[in-house]
Amino acid sequence: MKCAVLISLYNAEITLDKTFESLKTQTFQDFRIIAINDCSSDKTLELLYKWRLDFNDERFLIIDNEQNIGLTKSLNKGLVLITEPYTARLDADDYWEPTKLEKQIAYLEKYAQYGIVGTWYKNLTSKSEKKVTTPVTDTEIKGSIFKRNPFAHSSVLFRTALIIESGSYDETLRFGQDYELWLRLLPK
């Protein structure tokens, strides 16, 4: 497998099907899913097993936390199990356009000097849809990173080794663990 999709879930039964359907329709399918159920009390775990049948056991690893440890620790727990060169992050209430992985992997394959790529995204609510544009070039990202997070967490694809070598996510942080990681990676 060329890519891992890392997802941590907590009581995600309402959004989980749409999230995994977006993985099923990706034009790039050479990926493995690492799903961490963070001690959900709803039907999240049951739905994960249903989706694992859809993808097949070899492509879908489920880790079931015995207690709720939070997003940051769950992500690190999953990261150490990833052997693929690329990792894509996905939140349980998000979904991707069908060509997302294909385009991002092609970009990192072509440009070895880059370690993380992201996308623009839409914030959807029951009442509105807002397109969010983020900086595009390396220069724009570096010029704006101290003002705002340049990457939506569910939009990124990164070189797995880069994240592991940088110490992964800071487990002292409950929120903003992605932003702190991007700041730490800035020199690279």
PyMOL commands that set and color helices and strands:
alter all, ss='L'
color gray80, all
select helices_A, chain A and resi 13-24+44-55+57-59+71-79+100-110+138-144+153-155+160-165+177-185
alter helices_A, ss='H'
color red, helices_A
select strands_A, chain A and resi 3-9+31-37+60-64+86-89+116-117+121-124+129-132+157-159
alter strands_A, ss='S'
color yellow, strands_A
deselect
rebuild
show_as cartoon
